[in-house]
């Protein structure tokens, strides 16, 4: 079972980014010391640059074979489909920015009045969790985030600038802490580590490698995560980034065309 609860701390940050993406002025940034801000900007440049990230519109991916997302980053429209733990197929069409309305289907039929609210809530939680596993390096300067330079570290012959990410009383788990390891040679994040707020302060952080960086649309994404010290892999499959998609992707239960 992958540790999903920790990303709840970032729900307001991702929601703010989704809502602000359609605004004429860029969203405010979180706090960062000067060295951390410089490293974060270098990372964003290696990923394609701020303009490329802000211009990115539609992102589709499958989370570890469990569910497929299509997200309109500029408006918050979101489509997610997969299977419940009980093996039933589901489809949800909603807006993660406004959280108003939304439609849900279960096993090919419209969800009942009792089923729909739970499916919509699960879809929102899945969006929070799954997009963070895909997009965390783009979120270091989000509102409510505090970024600090945490020193230099050499691992496997590579020199890393280590960034510590914490939160200013936002979300459900503001005591969580993350570390981003930015490869000084490539500018990319090769690994992340985290310690949850309900863990002892001296507990060893959980570490995952981010592998397979490649270009999708205007930006770079890494499709594979491998946990150090454990035989665990997490794959972000069928990644696609597009400038245009039919509106029916977010309004009709018919199969969505590939970007």
N, C-alpha and C positions, 0 to 999 in steps of 0.2 A: 504494500500500500504506500503510495507516494505521499509525502507530507504536504498536504494541500492547505491546511488551515493558516499557515504563516502568511500567505499572500493576501489575506483579508485586510492586513494593515495597509495595503496599497490600493484598495478599492477606490477611495476618494481621489487618489492621484491619477489613476487610469481614467476615472470618470471625468475629472477636470480636464485631462488632456483630450478626451473624446469630445467634450462639449466645446472646448476652446479652439479646437482645430478648425472650426468653420468661422471663427471670428477674424476680423481684419487685423488685429494686433496679436502678437504672440503671447502665450500665457506667461505669468510670472514664474521665476525660477526659485527653487529652494536654496537654502544657505549652503555655502561651500567655502572652505578656506582657499587662499589664492593658488596654492600648489594643487589641491584637489580639483579646482575649477579648470586649471590648465590641462591636467591629465584627462579629465572628463571631456574637454573640448577636443583633445587629440584623439580620444577614442571615437567620438562622434564623427570626426573627419575621416578616420579610417573606415567607418561604417558607411560612408557615402556623403556625409555632411549634413548640416542642419537644414539647408534648403531642400535637399533630397528627401529627408525624413518628413518635413512638413508637407511636401508635395505628394507624398505617397498616399494613395486613396484607398484602394481595396486590397485586403490581405486575406488569402485563403490558406488554411493548413489543417492537417489532421493531427490530433494530439494522441500520440502513442497508440494508434489503432483504435482509440475509444470513441472519438467524436470528431466531426469535421466542422470547422468554423469558416464563415465568410463575414468579414467585418468591413463596414464602410467607416474608415477612420475619421472622415470629415463630418459626418452627420450622426454617427453612433448606431446606425442601422446594423443589425446583427442577425445572422442565420446560423443555427447550430443543429446538427442532427447526429444521431448515434443510437446506442442501445442503453436501456436502463440496466441496473444491476439484476433485475428480474428477467432480462432478455427481451424486453419489449422495445420495438423501434420507437423513436421519438423525433419530433421536429419542432423547433421553436423559432418564430419570427418576432423580433421585438427591437427596441431601441435602448441601448445601454446608457446613453447620455440623458435621455428624458425619463426613462423607465415608465413611460405612459403606454397603456394599452398592451398590445402583444397578442399573438395567437400561438396555439400549441396543438399538436397532433400526437396521438398515441396509437401505435399499431395501425397507422393509416387512416384513422378516424379522428374527427375533431375531439379534443379533450373535453371532458365534462367540466361543469362549473366547479366541481370539487377537485378535479385533477389539474386544471390549468394553472392555478396560482403556484402550486408546488413545482410544476415543470418550468414556469417562468423564473422562479427564484433559483432553481438549480441551473438554468441556462445562464443566468447572470453570474452565479458563482463560478461556473465552468469558464466563462469568458475571463473573469478576473484571474483565475488560476492559470489557465492555459496560455493566455497572451503574455503573462509575466514570464513564464518559462521560455517563451519565444523572444520577447522584446526587452527584457530587463536592462540591457546596456543602453537603451535609448531613454530610460526613465530615471537616470541618476540625478537630474536637476529638476525633477518635478516639484510642484508646490508641496510643502510639508516635509520634504526630505532634507536631511542634513548630511553633507558629504565632507569627509575629512581625509587628508593624506595620512596614511598609516605606515609609511616607510617603504623601503625597498627590500625585495626578497628575491633570492636566486633559487630557482627550482629546475631540476633537470637541465641545467646549463643555460637556462633562460633568465634574464633579468626582468622582474616585474615591478611596476608601481602599484602599490596596494592601496585601495580606497575603501574606507569604512562608511557604510550607509546606515543611518539611523533615522528616527522619525520624531516629529515634534507634536506629540499627543494627537496623532491622526489614526483613524482606523480602529479595528478591534484588538490588534496586537501591536501596539506602538513600541513595546519593549523588544521586538525582534531586531536583530542586527545582521547585516550582510557585509561581505567583503568582495570587492571586484578586483581581480588580478589582471592588470593591463600589461600585455607584453610590450616591453619598451622597443623591441625591434620592429614589430608589425603594427603596433597601436591597437590591436584587437584584444578582447577579453577572452583569455583561454580557460578561465575557471572562475567559479564563484564559491563562496562559503557562507554559511549562515548558522546562527545560534538563536533558537526560539526563546521568547520571553519567559516561558515556563521551565526553561532549563537552567541549571546552576550556572553562575557567571564564569566558573572555571571549566565548564564542559567543553570538550573539544568540538569545534565547529564541524558541520557536515560539509563535505567538499564534493563538487561535481565539476568535471571537465566539460567545456563547451568545444565541440569539434565539428569540422567540416564547413567552416566559413565559406560562403559562396555569394555571388551577386544575384539578387532577385529584383527585377525592376531597377530602381535607382539605388537600392540599399543592400547591405550585406546582412545575412542571417546565418545562424549555425543550426543545422538540423539534428545534431546528436548530442546527448548528455550521457556521461559515464561517471558513476559515483566511485570515488576513490575508496579502496578498502572494502568494497562490496561488489558482488556480481550483479549490478543493476544498471540497466540502460533505459534511456527515455528518448524516443524518436519523435521528431516533428516532421511528419511526412506530407507529401503532395503540396509543398509550399508553392504559392504563386502570388505575384504582386501585379496588379493591373490598374490602368487609368480609367477604364470604363467597364461597366457591367450592366446588363438589363435590370430595370427596376423590379422585374418579376422575381429576381433572386431573393428579394426582401419582402415580397408581397404575396407570393404564390407557393403552395406546397409542391408544385411540380418540380421534377429534378432540375437542379441548378446547372447551367452550362459552365464549363471550365473557363477560367479567366484566360 
